[in-house]
Amino acid sequence: MSITVFYHRICQWSVIGVLLLIMVSVLVPVVTRAQQTTPASEGVIVNKIEDLVGIWESQHGDSGAKAYRQYEANGTIREAYSLDNLQTSPLHIGHVWFENNVYCQKNDHPLAPDSPGKYEVRIHKAKGMPDRLSFRVIDDADKFRVKDFTAGMTRVEPALQTTGEIVTRIEVLVGLWKTHFRGIEAYMQYAPDGTYWLAYNRENLQSFPLVAGRVWFEGSVYYQQDQGGGYPSPYTGKYEVLIQKEGDVPVHLVFRVIDDPEKTRVKDLTAGMTRVEP
Protein backbone atom coordinates (compact mmCIF):
# COMPACT_ATOMS: atom_id res chain seq x y z
CA MET A 1 0.00 0.00 0.00
CA SER A 2 1.44 3.37 -1.03
CA ILE A 3 1.84 6.23 1.40
CA THR A 4 -0.75 8.24 -0.54
CA VAL A 5 -3.40 5.51 -0.27
CA PHE A 6 -2.64 5.01 3.42
CA TYR A 7 -3.02 8.75 4.01
CA HIS A 8 -6.43 8.80 2.31
CA ARG A 9 -7.59 5.83 4.42
CA ILE A 10 -6.58 7.65 7.59
CA CYS A 11 -8.57 10.70 6.49
CA GLN A 12 -11.65 8.58 5.76
CA TRP A 13 -11.51 6.92 9.18
CA SER A 14 -11.11 10.30 10.84
CA VAL A 15 -14.16 11.69 9.05
CA ILE A 16 -16.23 8.62 10.00
CA GLY A 17 -15.13 8.95 13.61
CA VAL A 18 -16.10 12.62 13.73
CA LEU A 19 -19.50 11.84 12.20
CA LEU A 20 -20.12 9.13 14.79
CA LEU A 21 -19.24 11.51 17.62
CA ILE A 22 -21.63 14.12 16.22
CA MET A 23 -24.46 11.57 15.95
CA VAL A 24 -23.93 10.39 19.51
CA SER A 25 -23.85 13.96 20.85
CA VAL A 26 -27.13 14.74 19.08
CA LEU A 27 -29.04 11.53 19.75
CA VAL A 28 -28.19 11.03 23.42
CA PRO A 29 -29.85 14.30 24.58
CA VAL A 30 -32.89 13.43 22.45
CA VAL A 31 -33.25 10.08 24.19
CA THR A 32 -32.74 11.73 27.56
CA ARG A 33 -35.43 14.33 26.83
CA ALA A 34 -37.80 11.59 25.68
CA GLN A 35 -37.22 9.73 28.92
CA GLN A 36 -37.82 12.87 30.95
CA THR A 37 -41.10 13.65 29.21
CA THR A 38 -42.52 10.14 29.66
CA PRO A 39 -45.39 10.40 32.18
CA ALA A 40 -44.22 9.25 35.59
CA SER A 41 -47.69 8.21 36.70
CA GLU A 42 -49.96 5.78 34.90
CA GLY A 43 -53.59 5.12 35.67
CA VAL A 44 -56.84 6.87 34.83
CA ILE A 45 -57.63 10.39 36.02
CA VAL A 46 -60.54 10.40 38.48
CA ASN A 47 -63.25 12.99 37.80
CA LYS A 48 -66.22 11.82 39.86
CA ILE A 49 -66.78 10.89 43.49
CA GLU A 50 -68.33 7.52 42.57
CA ASP A 51 -64.87 6.23 41.63
CA LEU A 52 -63.61 6.88 45.17
CA VAL A 53 -66.50 5.53 47.26
CA GLY A 54 -65.22 3.02 49.80
CA ILE A 55 -62.39 2.76 52.32
CA TRP A 56 -58.71 3.37 51.53
CA GLU A 57 -55.60 2.82 53.62
CA SER A 58 -53.32 5.85 53.78
CA GLN A 59 -51.11 7.64 56.29
CA HIS A 60 -51.60 10.52 58.72
CA GLY A 61 -49.29 13.15 60.16
CA ASP A 62 -45.53 13.58 60.41
CA SER A 63 -45.05 10.07 61.77
CA GLY A 64 -46.61 8.50 58.70
CA ALA A 65 -48.87 6.42 60.94
CA LYS A 66 -51.30 4.12 59.14
CA ALA A 67 -54.77 5.59 58.84
CA TYR A 68 -57.97 5.05 56.88
CA ARG A 69 -60.02 7.36 54.72
CA GLN A 70 -63.62 6.66 53.76
CA TYR A 71 -65.30 8.35 50.82
CA GLU A 72 -69.10 8.41 50.79
CA ALA A 73 -71.36 8.85 47.77
CA ASN A 74 -72.39 12.37 48.87
CA GLY A 75 -68.76 13.56 48.87
CA THR A 76 -68.14 13.25 52.61
CA ILE A 77 -64.66 12.03 53.56
CA ARG A 78 -63.79 10.66 57.01
CA GLU A 79 -60.36 9.88 58.42
CA ALA A 80 -59.44 7.71 61.41
CA TYR A 81 -56.62 5.54 62.72
CA SER A 82 -58.92 2.50 62.83
CA LEU A 83 -61.79 1.25 60.69
CA ASP A 84 -64.10 1.15 63.72
CA ASN A 85 -63.64 4.88 64.38
CA LEU A 86 -64.40 6.16 60.88
CA GLN A 87 -68.08 6.73 61.68
CA THR A 88 -68.02 7.13 65.47
CA SER A 89 -64.94 9.26 66.20
CA PRO A 90 -63.07 10.33 63.06
CA LEU A 91 -59.93 12.48 63.21
CA HIS A 92 -61.30 14.69 60.45
CA ILE A 93 -64.45 15.06 58.40
CA GLY A 94 -64.38 16.92 55.12
CA HIS A 95 -66.08 17.31 51.78
CA VAL A 96 -64.79 16.37 48.33
CA TRP A 97 -65.93 17.53 44.90
CA PHE A 98 -64.53 17.79 41.38
CA GLU A 99 -64.05 20.87 39.18
CA ASN A 100 -62.84 20.25 35.62
CA ASN A 101 -61.20 16.93 36.54
CA VAL A 102 -59.57 18.50 39.60
CA TYR A 103 -60.12 16.87 43.01
CA CYS A 104 -61.04 19.51 45.62
CA GLN A 105 -61.22 18.90 49.38
CA LYS A 106 -62.07 21.12 52.31
CA ASN A 107 -62.04 19.85 55.89
CA ASP A 108 -64.66 20.87 58.44
CA HIS A 109 -62.53 22.07 61.34
CA PRO A 110 -61.56 25.57 62.54
CA LEU A 111 -57.86 25.30 61.63
CA ALA A 112 -58.48 24.14 58.06
CA PRO A 113 -57.27 26.52 55.32
CA ASP A 114 -59.96 28.71 53.79
CA SER A 115 -59.18 27.51 50.28
CA PRO A 116 -59.66 23.84 49.35
CA GLY A 117 -56.79 21.52 48.54
CA LYS A 118 -56.60 20.70 44.84
CA TYR A 119 -55.11 17.56 43.31
CA GLU A 120 -54.97 15.46 40.20
CA VAL A 121 -56.02 11.98 41.28
CA ARG A 122 -55.33 8.82 39.31
CA ILE A 123 -56.80 5.42 39.98
CA HIS A 124 -54.66 2.35 39.35
CA LYS A 125 -56.14 -1.10 38.85
CA ALA A 126 -55.14 -4.67 39.61
CA LYS A 127 -56.95 -7.57 37.96
CA GLY A 128 -59.25 -5.01 36.36
CA MET A 129 -60.45 -3.56 39.69
CA PRO A 130 -59.51 -0.32 41.53
CA ASP A 131 -56.49 -0.98 43.73
CA ARG A 132 -54.57 2.24 44.41
CA LEU A 133 -54.89 6.04 44.26
CA SER A 134 -52.06 8.44 43.44
CA PHE A 135 -52.31 12.17 44.14
CA ARG A 136 -50.41 15.00 42.42
CA VAL A 137 -50.74 18.26 44.30
CA ILE A 138 -51.92 21.28 42.32
CA ASP A 139 -52.51 23.70 45.20
CA ASP A 140 -52.91 23.02 48.92
CA ALA A 141 -51.96 25.20 51.88
CA ASP A 142 -52.36 22.21 54.21
CA LYS A 143 -48.84 20.77 54.03
CA PHE A 144 -49.70 17.81 56.25
CA ARG A 145 -52.43 16.76 53.83
CA VAL A 146 -50.02 17.16 50.91
CA LYS A 147 -47.61 14.74 52.57
CA ASP A 148 -50.36 12.25 53.39
CA PHE A 149 -52.02 12.35 49.98
CA THR A 150 -48.89 12.23 47.84
CA ALA A 151 -47.93 9.04 49.69
CA GLY A 152 -50.94 7.46 47.96
CA MET A 153 -53.81 5.26 49.12
CA THR A 154 -54.52 1.54 48.83
CA ARG A 155 -57.99 0.00 48.48
CA VAL A 156 -59.42 -1.72 51.56
CA GLU A 157 -63.15 -1.96 50.84
CA PRO A 158 -64.73 -3.05 48.60
CA ALA A 159 -62.32 -5.92 47.99
CA LEU A 160 -60.85 -6.63 44.57
CA GLN A 161 -62.93 -9.71 43.91
CA THR A 162 -66.26 -7.89 44.24
CA THR A 163 -67.41 -7.71 40.65
CA GLY A 164 -70.87 -8.03 39.17
CA GLU A 165 -73.87 -6.02 38.01
CA ILE A 166 -75.09 -3.16 40.21
CA VAL A 167 -78.58 -3.80 41.58
CA THR A 168 -81.07 -0.92 41.38
CA ARG A 169 -84.45 -2.68 41.83
CA ILE A 170 -85.95 -4.69 44.68
CA GLU A 171 -87.33 -7.21 42.17
CA VAL A 172 -83.81 -8.51 41.62
CA LEU A 173 -83.49 -9.40 45.32
CA VAL A 174 -86.88 -11.05 45.84
CA GLY A 175 -86.44 -14.56 47.20
CA LEU A 176 -84.41 -16.41 49.82
CA TRP A 177 -80.69 -15.87 50.45
CA LYS A 178 -78.17 -17.47 52.77
CA THR A 179 -76.42 -14.78 54.81
CA HIS A 180 -75.03 -14.17 58.33
CA PHE A 181 -76.36 -12.69 61.55
CA ARG A 182 -73.72 -11.68 64.09
CA GLY A 183 -71.27 -13.91 62.25
CA ILE A 184 -73.52 -17.01 62.33
CA GLU A 185 -75.05 -18.47 59.17
CA ALA A 186 -78.66 -17.34 58.71
CA TYR A 187 -81.33 -16.72 56.05
CA MET A 188 -82.67 -13.49 54.57
CA GLN A 189 -85.95 -13.33 52.65
CA TYR A 190 -86.90 -10.32 50.51
CA ALA A 191 -90.55 -9.68 49.57
CA PRO A 192 -91.65 -7.71 46.45
CA ASP A 193 -92.75 -4.72 48.57
CA GLY A 194 -89.27 -4.38 50.12
CA THR A 195 -90.08 -6.12 53.40
CA TYR A 196 -87.42 -8.53 54.62
CA TRP A 197 -87.02 -11.09 57.39
CA LEU A 198 -83.85 -12.57 58.86
CA ALA A 199 -83.68 -15.80 60.89
CA TYR A 200 -81.30 -18.62 61.73
CA ASN A 201 -83.59 -21.16 60.06
CA ARG A 202 -86.02 -20.89 57.18
CA GLU A 203 -89.08 -21.99 59.16
CA ASN A 204 -88.84 -18.99 61.50
CA LEU A 205 -88.40 -16.27 58.89
CA GLN A 206 -91.89 -14.82 59.11
CA SER A 207 -93.08 -16.28 62.42
CA PHE A 208 -90.04 -15.61 64.66
CA PRO A 209 -87.53 -13.47 62.74
CA LEU A 210 -84.35 -12.25 64.41
CA VAL A 211 -84.66 -9.02 62.43
CA ALA A 212 -87.40 -7.60 60.24
CA GLY A 213 -87.48 -4.38 58.29
CA ARG A 214 -87.60 -2.89 54.84
CA VAL A 215 -85.24 -2.04 52.01
CA TRP A 216 -85.50 0.33 49.06
CA PHE A 217 -83.36 1.85 46.33
CA GLU A 218 -82.63 5.46 45.49
CA GLY A 219 -80.80 5.29 42.20
CA SER A 220 -78.11 2.67 42.68
CA VAL A 221 -77.99 3.03 46.48
CA TYR A 222 -79.54 0.25 48.59
CA TYR A 223 -81.11 1.38 51.88
CA GLN A 224 -81.83 -1.02 54.74
CA GLN A 225 -83.86 0.02 57.76
CA ASP A 226 -84.32 -2.49 60.57
CA GLN A 227 -87.65 -2.29 62.36
CA GLY A 228 -87.00 -4.30 65.47
CA GLY A 229 -84.89 -7.31 66.27
CA GLY A 230 -81.24 -8.11 66.78
CA TYR A 231 -79.66 -4.94 65.36
CA PRO A 232 -80.30 -2.30 68.03
CA SER A 233 -79.13 0.63 65.90
CA PRO A 234 -81.86 3.01 64.65
CA TYR A 235 -79.70 4.02 61.70
CA THR A 236 -80.45 3.23 58.08
CA GLY A 237 -77.60 1.50 56.28
CA LYS A 238 -76.58 2.56 52.77
CA TYR A 239 -74.85 0.15 50.40
CA GLU A 240 -74.03 -0.56 46.80
CA VAL A 241 -75.20 -4.07 45.91
CA LEU A 242 -73.72 -6.19 43.14
CA ILE A 243 -75.28 -9.38 41.82
CA GLN A 244 -73.10 -12.15 40.44
CA LYS A 245 -74.48 -14.72 38.02
CA GLU A 246 -73.69 -18.11 36.59
CA GLY A 247 -75.02 -17.75 33.08
CA ASP A 248 -78.32 -15.93 33.57
CA VAL A 249 -78.94 -17.31 37.07
CA PRO A 250 -78.25 -15.00 40.07
CA VAL A 251 -76.10 -16.83 42.61
CA HIS A 252 -74.43 -14.29 44.88
CA LEU A 253 -74.88 -10.77 46.29
CA VAL A 254 -71.98 -8.50 47.19
CA PHE A 255 -72.55 -5.52 49.50
CA ARG A 256 -70.25 -2.50 49.47
CA VAL A 257 -70.82 -0.24 52.45
CA ILE A 258 -71.38 3.44 51.69
CA ASP A 259 -72.53 4.59 55.12
CA ASP A 260 -73.70 2.50 58.07
CA PRO A 261 -72.89 3.20 61.74
CA GLU A 262 -74.20 -0.28 62.69
CA LYS A 263 -70.91 -2.16 62.48
CA THR A 264 -72.40 -5.59 63.14
CA ARG A 265 -74.72 -5.18 60.17
CA VAL A 266 -71.80 -3.99 58.03
CA LYS A 267 -69.84 -7.12 58.91
CA ASP A 268 -72.80 -9.41 58.17
CA LEU A 269 -73.80 -7.81 54.87
CA THR A 270 -70.28 -7.39 53.49
CA ALA A 271 -69.77 -11.13 54.02
CA GLY A 272 -72.17 -11.50 51.08
CA MET A 273 -75.26 -13.61 50.37
CA THR A 274 -75.77 -16.82 48.40
CA ARG A 275 -78.97 -17.61 46.51
CA VAL A 276 -81.20 -20.34 47.96
CA GLU A 277 -84.44 -19.85 46.01
CA PRO A 278 -86.03 -19.30 43.62
Secondary structure, 3 states (H helix, E strand, C coil): CCHHHHHHHHHHHHHHHHHHHHHHHHHHHHHHHHHHHCCCCCCEECCCHHHCCEEEEEEECCCCEEEEEEECCCCEEEEECCCCHHHHCCCEEEEEEEECCEEEEEECCCCCCCCCEEEEEEEEEECCEEEEEEEEEEECCCHHHHHHHHCCEEEEECCCCCCCEECCCHHHCCEEEEEEECCEEEEEEECCCCEEEEECCHHHCCCCCCEEEEEEEECCEEEEEEEEECCCCCCCEEEEEEEEEECCEEEEEEEEEEECCCHHHHHHHHCCEEEEEC
